[in-house]
Amino acid sequence: MYRIIPAKVTQSESQALIAALDAWQTELYPAESNHLTDLNDAQGLIFRLIRGPQDDAVGCGAVLVSGDGFGEIKRIYIDPRHRGQRLGERLLASLEQAAAAQGCHTLRLETGIKQPAAITLYRRCGYELTDAFAPYQPDPLSLFMRKALTRSAAAAR
C-alpha cells in the first residue's frame, strides 16, 4: 500500500529522492536548460513524500506557493521501480488539494521535452501548454504548462 504524506524537504530521504532526480535531469539537459530549484529554504513550500509498501520513500513532489493565487509544481519524482502504478496522478491530486487550501487558483510547471512520461502525466491530469512564466525564459528544451484549480479541489481539503 502506498501513502502520500506531508514531509519536510530537508529530511534525508527527501534529499535522496531529489538528488536522484537531479542526477537524471543532469544527464538529459545542459546546465542552462536545467532548472534545479533548491527547495531547502523555499518560502510557501508544500512538500509530499510517497511511502511504499515497506514504508520507504519512493517518490516526492512540491508546490511553491507564491501568494498571488499561483503555485508552481516542482520536483515530481517517482523511483523507477515504483512507476506504472498511477502514483504520479495521486501525488499531483494531493499537491493540488493542498495548494487550493492555501488559496492557489492556478498551478504552473516547467518540464523538459525529453521527459515524455512526465508530459503525458501532466496532460492526463488536466495541465495545458502555456507560455513561459517568470522566472523562466522561453527554452527549446522546455515545455510550460498550467492548470486552473477548480472549486472541487478546494472543497476536497
C-alpha positions in Angstrom: 0.0 0.0 0.0 1.3 3.4 -0.9 0.7 6.5 1.2 1.2 10.2 0.3 2.2 12.2 3.3 3.3 15.8 4.2 7.0 15.9 4.8 10.0 18.2 5.1 12.2 18.7 2.1 15.2 18.7 4.5 14.7 15.1 5.6 17.4 12.8 4.4 15.0 10.6 2.4 13.6 13.7 0.7 17.1 14.8 -0.2 17.9 11.4 -1.6 15.0 11.4 -4.0 15.7 15.0 -5.1 19.4 14.0 -5.7 18.3 11.1 -7.9 16.0 13.4 -9.9 18.8 16.0 -10.3 21.3 13.3 -11.5 18.8 12.0 -14.0 17.9 15.5 -15.3 21.6 16.4 -15.5 22.1 13.5 -17.9 19.2 14.8 -20.1 19.8 18.5 -20.3 22.6 21.0 -20.5 23.1 23.2 -17.4 21.4 26.3 -19.0 18.2 24.2 -19.5 18.2 22.5 -16.1 16.1 24.4 -13.6 17.0 22.6 -10.4 15.5 24.9 -7.8 16.8 24.5 -4.3 13.8 23.9 -2.1 15.7 23.8 1.2 15.0 27.4 2.1 11.9 28.0 0.0 9.1 30.0 1.4 5.5 28.9 0.8 6.5 25.3 0.2 4.2 22.3 0.2 6.1 19.1 0.1 4.9 15.5 -0.1 6.5 12.1 0.0 5.2 8.8 -1.3 5.8 6.0 1.1 5.9 2.5 -0.4 4.7 -0.9 0.9 7.9 -1.2 3.1 7.3 2.4 4.4 10.3 3.6 2.3 10.2 6.9 0.5 9.6 6.1 -3.2 8.5 9.5 -4.6 8.2 13.2 -3.9 6.7 16.4 -5.2 6.3 20.0 -4.2 4.4 23.2 -4.8 5.9 26.6 -4.4 3.0 28.9 -3.4 3.6 32.5 -4.5 0.9 34.2 -2.5 -0.8 35.8 -5.6 -3.0 32.8 -6.3 -0.4 30.9 -8.3 1.7 27.9 -7.4 4.5 26.1 -9.2 4.7 22.3 -9.3 8.3 21.3 -8.6 10.4 18.1 -8.1 7.9 15.5 -9.1 9.8 12.2 -9.0 8.8 8.5 -8.6 11.6 5.9 -8.1 11.7 3.9 -11.4 11.0 0.7 -9.5 7.6 2.0 -8.5 6.4 3.6 -11.7 3.4 2.5 -13.7 1.0 2.4 -10.7 -0.6 5.9 -11.1 1.4 7.3 -8.2 2.0 10.5 -10.1 -1.7 11.1 -10.5 -2.2 10.6 -6.8 0.7 12.8 -5.9 -0.5 15.6 -8.2 -4.0 15.4 -6.7 -2.6 15.7 -3.2 -0.5 18.7 -4.1 -3.4 20.3 -5.9 -5.7 19.9 -2.9 -3.0 21.3 -0.6 -2.4 24.3 -2.9 -6.1 25.1 -3.3 -6.4 25.0 0.5 -3.7 27.7 0.6 -5.5 29.9 -1.9 -4.0 28.9 -5.2 -6.3 29.2 -8.2 -3.7 28.2 -10.8 -0.8 25.8 -10.8 2.0 26.1 -13.4 5.1 24.0 -14.2 8.1 23.7 -16.4 9.2 20.3 -17.7 11.6 19.1 -20.3 10.9 17.8 -23.8 13.0 14.7 -23.1 10.5 13.6 -20.4 7.6 12.1 -22.3 6.2 10.2 -19.3 6.0 13.4 -17.3 4.4 15.3 -20.2 1.8 12.5 -20.5 1.2 12.6 -16.8 0.6 16.3 -16.7 -1.7 16.2 -19.7 -3.7 13.3 -18.3 -4.1 15.4 -15.1 -5.5 18.4 -17.0 -2.4 20.6 -17.5 -2.3 22.5 -20.7 0.6 24.1 -22.6 1.2 27.8 -21.9 3.9 30.4 -22.4 7.0 30.7 -20.3 6.3 32.4 -17.0 8.7 34.2 -14.6 11.4 33.5 -13.7 11.8 31.3 -16.8 12.6 32.4 -20.4 11.5 30.5 -23.5 13.7 27.5 -24.0 13.6 25.0 -26.8 14.1 22.2 -24.3 11.3 23.2 -22.0 7.6 23.0 -22.0 5.4 25.2 -19.8 2.1 24.0 -18.5 -0.7 25.3 -16.3 -3.9 24.1 -14.7 -6.7 26.1 -13.2 -7.8 24.6 -9.9 -11.5 24.0 -9.5 -13.8 24.6 -6.6 -13.9 20.8 -6.1 -10.1 20.8 -5.5 -10.6 23.4 -2.8 -13.6 21.6 -1.3 -11.6 18.3 -1.1 -9.4 19.8 1.6 
